[in-house]
Structures are given as structure tokens and as C-alpha cells.
Amino acid sequence: MRRPPTEYRPVKDVVTAILGGGQGLRLWPLTVYRAKPAVPVGGKFRLIDIPISNSLHAGIDRIYVMTQFLSASLHRHIAQTYRFDVFSNGFVNILAAEQGLRDRTWYQGTADAVRQNLDRITEAQPRDVLILSGDQLYIMELRRFIERHRDCEADFTVAVKPVTAREARGLGVMRIEPDGRIVEFVEKPQDPAVIARLALDQASIDRLGIDAEPGMVLASMGIYTFRSGILRRLLDDSNAMDFGKEIIPGAIGSHRVYSFIHTGYWRDIGTIETFHQANLELTSPLPSLNLYDPDYPIYTHPRFLPGAKISQCEVTRSIVCDGCIISNCKVKDSIIGVRAVLQAGSTIETSYIMGATSFERSLHDDGQVLRTIGPRCHVRRAIIDLDARIGADSKLLNEAGVQHADGEHHCIRDGVIVVPRGAVIPPGTVI
């Protein structure tokens, strides 16, 4: 059922700081040439578009993005996408790690990244600072999040979501009072007894009015709202490097720390497996993340491409993006990204084909391996990065069920075949 449009009331006196993540080793090789927020998702978007769009929907248009690894692609995308008119004070600025008189090190953690950029983030003297993660898929009404923070007169507020005990091992989990105040926080607990102690029972679920099962726990989403002065005091008075490991647990006893329970879709896509799964979930008839909601569009770079051209194909439960040319192919449970070319006789299953950054000047075979998928190829459970070329008669199937491997032109992570950006798979290759 489609929800009614939310009344538009922009949030005042707030700036957004987006954490661009670290080196992105768990998403390698998608992060060989780009920062994690610049990784393409959903066929036509970039990861950074998610937090920026959520912020803009709340009326927060002063946005900083902190990054330190391979930021050229991210710079280009933001510069080409987020342009505000001369009558607006809005902007999206990148704060890349740099040496200064006080700080001569790269970001050592989430809190340290904000600390090193705090003067710039707060130069307009905002009432609150909204901190978002740059590597998550979600739709959140951030206006309500900030209103909850202010209604509780909180020093800072943490967005939380119910997760399973298995997922809790990689997240910060907590115990909250009936009014939502956080009274205990444990970062990435590995002891089953600790997780069991923090688990929700049916009475707690009923009291909080959330959609959860007994045994689940409330976990931090890595999304915070801080009172500006409190944020500065917490960072200036300590050498803490991380919000989850140090800032939040250390502040619970001395500050008003509250929770905001998010009931919608949220997915951390920090690994190849979760990235692959989250993208393919978008192809379902009614995906949990609705990219077709007219009230909450995801903004991205306008490319002005022609519509997809599909000739004599069998396409099942898939997303086919602008500028694609698909001829006499079978596509099932897959995403075909912008400008992708699938030549005759090929089959694509449960794969994400990211497409190309420009059109091939000629589609005639003159001996070279053309973008993107050559004729008579079979690709299953794979991620083909931008501008990769798969030669004719190649079979990327991983029929042996290999979970982890590194090849000359590809790698396998969690059973998913990944072909890096610009790689060329020779004709007849079998993986």
C-alpha cells in the first residue's frame, strides 16, 4: 500500500556530514579505482546518491562528504549531479583527507574524520549535525529523525533497527528504556551471552510498537544527530577515533542519548555478497526498497540517454537501464546498467552488469573484444563492472562453486564472480 505524501517542512539549522568509508577492502575489486561511495548501484545510481537524496528530501541542502581514498570519480559525479541555483545556499562539498597545521594523519575512524573537519562542518553554526553513512541502501524520513531528537531534548540520537542475533555480531547493539533513552551500548558483540542479554522479548516489542521477533536486538545504523556544541565537546575532550566503539558507549552515562527506531528498509552493503544480493533484490516485483516512489526519488547524474533498445529478447524480472542495446538474449533476475551492450545468443542470470561510461563508436566486429557482453556468452551470479569486455563464447558460471579466488582478469568473492572495471575477458574463457 502506498503511503500518503509526507507534509514538506524542511528542517532548519542542520548540516549533513556523510562518512565516505575507509579503503573499501571488503568491496574489492569494485573499489580499485574509486571510493566506496562512488560504486554504482541499481543500474544508474551511485552509493553516494542514497544519503544525499535522503538529506535533500528532509530539506537539508548543506552537505559535506568526507573521503580519503580514490575520490576523483566521486568528485566528478558530485560536481556533475548536485548543482544548486544562485538563489539557494545549498551545496554538496567533498572534504578529502588533507594535512594541516594540527592534523597530519589520514582519518583514523568515523569520529576522527568528523573531528578533522569539524570547523568546516560547523562554520555556519548549525543547531544540529546529521551524520550519515555513505555505504548503505535505505529510505528514511530524516525530518522525523531530527524532530524526534529535538523533542527528546537529546544531546545526540542514534538511528536503530531490529536485527537478528547473527547480524548483531557486526553492528553496535543496545538496550533502551521505554522512552527510547539508550542505557547500554556494545559494539560488535561476539559473546552470545551479551547478545542474549540485550535481546528483545515480546513485552519490549509490544511496548516499543516495532516489527520484530523475540530474540532480535536493536542495532545502530551508523546514522546520528548531534547537537552541534555537544559534538564539538565530545570530540575535543577525547582522542576517540570511532563513534560506535568509543563515543557512544562513553557518553551514555553522562549525556542524554536517545534512539530513533527505523522501521523501513535498510541494508549495509559493505561486502561483495551483500552488495550483489541488495542490488538483485531491486528486481523483485515489490522490492523492500521502492525506487519508484514519486515522493522519494533518488537523485543522480542526468545522462540524457536514449531508451533501451531490445530486439528478440526474453527478459524476466530484471531492470534494464537507459542506453542499453540488447539483441537476441535471455536476461533473468539481473540488472543491466546504462549503455550496456549484450550481443546475440548471450544469457545473463542473477547478475549485475554495470554497463559503460560511453557508447562504443562501432558495434562491428573488427577483431577487438567489444563492450559489454560478447555473442554467445553465459554469465551467472556475477558483477561486471563498468567498461569491462566479455569476449565471445565465454562462460562465467563458477560451476565448481568456488567461494574465493583471484584470477588474471577476475576474482571470486563469496561465490560471486567479479570482473573489475575496464577488464577484458578473452573469447572462450571459462570461469
N, C-alpha and C positions, 0 to 999 in steps of 0.2 A: 504494500500500500504506500502510495506516495505521500510524504508528509506535506503539510501546508507550508508555504513560503515563510521564512523567518522574517520578522519585522526588522528592517535595516536600521540599526542605530550604531554608528561607528564608535569604537572605543577611543576615548580621548586620553592623551598623556601617556601613551605606551609606545615603546620601540621594541622591535623584534631582533633578537640575535640568534642566528642559525649556526649550529655546530656542524661544520663540514666533515667531521670524522677524521680518523687518522690515515695511515697509509693504505688502508683497504686491502690488506693481505688476504683476508678470507674471501674477497671477491676477485682475486687474481684469476685469470689474466684480463678481466674487464677493466681493471684499474692500472694496466701497464702504461697507458698513455693519457689517462685522465683521472681527476679527483673523483672520489666516490659520488658526490652529489651530481656529477655530470654524466653518470651512466644512464643510457636510455632505458625507459620503462614504458610498457603499454603500447609500443609501436611508434609513438610520435612524441612522447614527453621525455623529460629528464627528471631524475630524482629530486633535484632542487625545486622543480615546479610545484611539488606537493606542499612543502611547508610555506613557500611564498604564496601560493594560491590560498591556503588556509588563512594566512595572515591578512591578505588583501580582502577576503570575504568578511573579516571582522572590522574592516575599515582601518587597519593598521598598515600604513604605507611607508613607514620609515624602517627599513630592513637592512641589517648587516649580515653578511655571510662570512664566517671565519674558516679559512682553509690554509693549508700549507704544502700540500703535495699536488704537483702537476695541475696547476689551476688555469692554464692557458685556455683549455676547452671550456671550462666553467666561466671564465671571464667573457669569452666570446658569446656564449649562449645568453648570459645575463645582459650583456650590452645590446644584443640584437633583439631581446624579448621585452625587457621591462623599461620602457621609456615613458616618463610621466610628462604631462604638458606643463607649460610655463606658469600656469596658474595654480599648480599643486606644489606642495612641499615634499612630496613623496620621492623616494629613491630606493634602489637596491644596490648597496655598496659591498664590494668584497674587501675583507680585511685579511690579507695574506700575512703569514708569519714574517716578521722582519726584525732586524736588530735595531735597538735603540740605545739610549744612554743608560736606561735602567735594566732592560731585558735584552740579553744576547743569546737566548736559547730558543729553540722551537717549542711549540706548545707541548707541555708535559701531560696534559689531561684536559678534561672539559672545563673544570674550574680555572685552570691556568690560562686556557685560551681566552676566557672571558676577562680574567684579571689583566692580561696583557693589553686588551683592547677596551678596558672599562672607560677610560677617559673619552674615547670617541663615541662609545655606545651611549654614554650619559651626557654628552655635551649639550644636548637640548633640554637637560634637566627633566626627564620624564618622571612621572609618578611611579610607574612600574616598568620592569623589563621582562619581556616574554622570551623565554629561551626554548628553542625548538631543535629537534634533531634533523639532520639532513639526509638520513638514510632509512626513512620509514615511509610506508604507504598508509594513509589514513585520511579521513574527512572528519574534522572536529569543529564544532561551533565555538571558536576561541573567544568570542564575545561573552558567552555564558561562563566559560572558564575564568575569565578575568572578573566578571561580575561576582562569581562565587568567591573568588579571592578577596574582593573588596568587601563583600557583605560579611564575611567572617572576620574582617579586620586582621587578616593573616599577615605575618611577616613574609612568608612565602608559601606557595601552594604547589603541590605535586599532582600532575595528571596520573591517574592509576587505572588499571584494568584487571579484571579477574583472569587468571591464567592457571593452567594445570600445574601440578607439583613438578612434573618433568620440565616444563618451561621455566619454572621458578629458579632453577639452578643457574640460569644465565642472566637473571634480572635482579633488581633490588626489590625485596618484598617487605611488607609492613603489617602492622596491626593498628587499627584506627578505633577511636571512640565513636559512640553513636552520633555525635555531632560532626564527625569527619576529621577530628584532630588526630594527627599521626603521633602515636606514643611509642612506637618501636619500629626500627628500620634495620634490615640486614641485607647487605649487598651480596648477591650471588651465593646464597647459602648452599653448601654441599652436604651438610648433615641432615639426614631425613627427619631426625627428631626436631630440629629447628623449624623445618618446613611444616611438620605436623602441628607444631605449637602455634604457628601463625595461620594455619588453615581455617577457612570459613566453615562454620556449622550452619544448619538450616535456620536457626534463630537469628544469626547475624545476617544471613542473606535476606530474610524477610524484613528485618529491621532496616537494612540499607536499601531495600527495594531494587535489587540488582538481578540481572540474569546470570546466574552462576549455579554451580553444583557444589554440594558439600565436599570438602577436601581441596577445593581450589583456593588460591591465595590471591591477595591484591598485590600487584606488581607495578613498579614505576615505569612509565612510558618514556622517561627521559625528556619530559616536557614540563617546564616550570614557569611560574610567575613570581618574581621577587619585587618587593618594594625596593625602589632604587637605592635608598640610603642603607637599607639592611644588606643588600647585595654588596655594596662597597665595604661596609663594616666587616662582613663575614670574610671577604677576600683579602682586605688589607690587614686584618688582625691574625692571619694564619698563613702558612705555606701550603695549605691543602691544594692538591692538584686535581681532584675529581669530586664532582658533586655527589655521586652515589656512594662512593667509598668513604668520603670524609666529611663533606659539608653537611649533608642531610643528617647522618647519624649524630654528628657533633652538635647540631643546632636544636635537636628535638627537645632537650631538657631545658633550654634557655630561651627558646623563641616559639612564637605561635606558628606552628607548621600544620597546614591543613591539606586535605586531599580533595580532588575533583574526580569523580568516577566517570570514566568514559564508557559509554555503552555501545558505541558503534564499532565499525571496522578499524582494525589496527594491525599492522604486520611489520615486524623488524626484518629487513631483508639484507642482513649482513653477510650471508654465505651464498655460495652458488646454488645450493639446493633450495634454500628459501626464496632466493631471487627467481629461480626458474619456476617454482611452484606458484609464487604470488602472481607472476605475470600470466601463467596459463589459467589461473583461476578467473581472470578477467574475461575469458572466452565463454564462460558458462552463461546460460540464458538469463539467470538472475544473480549476477555476482554480488558478493557481500560489499565490494567497493563499487559503487554505482558512478561510473564516469559519464553517464547520460543524464544526470540530474540538472535541469536548466537553472536551478537556484544555486548550484555549487559547481560551476565548470572549473576544470583545471586549466590554467593559462600556460601557454608555451609559445615558442617562436613561430610566428606565422610564415609559412613557406610558399604559399601561392602556387601549389602544385595542382596538376590536373587530376581528375578522378582516377581510381584504379581501373585498369583495363584487364578484363578477364575473358578468355576465349576457350570454350570447350573444356571447362574445368569441373571438378567435383569438390566443393568446399563445404565442410561440415564443422559447425561450432568453432568458428575461427574469427579473428579480426584481421582485416586486410586494409592497410592504410593508403593514404594518398600517393599517387605517382607510381603505384605498382604495375607491373606488366606480367601477367601470369597466363601461360599458354599450355593447354592440354595437360594439366597437372591435377594431382589429388592433394588436398590440404585438409588436415583433420586436427582439431584441438590445438591450434597453433596461432601465433601472431606473426603476421608478415608486415614488417616495418616499411617506412617511407622509401620510395624509389627502388624497392626490391624487384629483381627480375628473376622469375622462375621459368626455366626453359622446358620444352616439351618432354613429356614422359617422366617427369620427376614426381616424387611422393614426399610430402612433409607431414610428419606426425609428432604431436606433443613437443613442438619446438618453437623457439623464439628466433625468428630471422630478423635482425635489426634493420637490414636494408643498406642504403648507401647515402653518402653525403652529396652526391651529384649524379646526374644521369650519365651513362656510358655514351660516348659520342657515336659509337657504331654498334649495332647489335648483330653485325655479320661476323661469322667466324673466320678470322684471318690467322688462325694458329694460336692466338692467345686465349688464356682462360678468362672468360668474361664474368662480370658480376651479374647476379649474386650466386644463383644455383644453376649449374650447367644441365644439359639434357640427360635424361635417364638416371638421375641421382635419387637416392633414397636416404632421407635424413629422419632420424627418430631420437627423441629425448635429447635435444641439443640446443645450444645457444650459438648462433652465428653472428659475430659482432659486425659492426659497420664496415663496409668496403671489403669484406672478405670475399674470396672467389673459390667456389667449389667446382672442380673440374668434372667433365662429363663422365658418366658411369661410376661415380664414386658412391660408396655405401658407408654412411656414418650411422651405425646401428648399435655398436657395443654389444654384440650378441653374446660375448663371453661374460658379460656382467661385471666388467672391471670397475672398481669403485674409485681408484685413484691412480693416475698415470700421467706422465709427461712425454709428449712426442715432439717431433721437429716442428710441426705446424699446428698442433692442437694439444689440449690437455683434457683429462677426465677428472671431475670432482664430484664425489657422491653419486657416481654413476652417470653424471650428465657430461656429454661431450661439449667442449667449449672451443670454438675456433676464434682466435684473437683478431682484433681489428687489423684489417689490411692483409691478413694471412692468405696464402694461396695453397689450396689443396690440389695436388696434381691429379689429372684424369686417371680414373680407375683405382683410386685409393680406397682401401677397405679399413675401417676403424671399428 
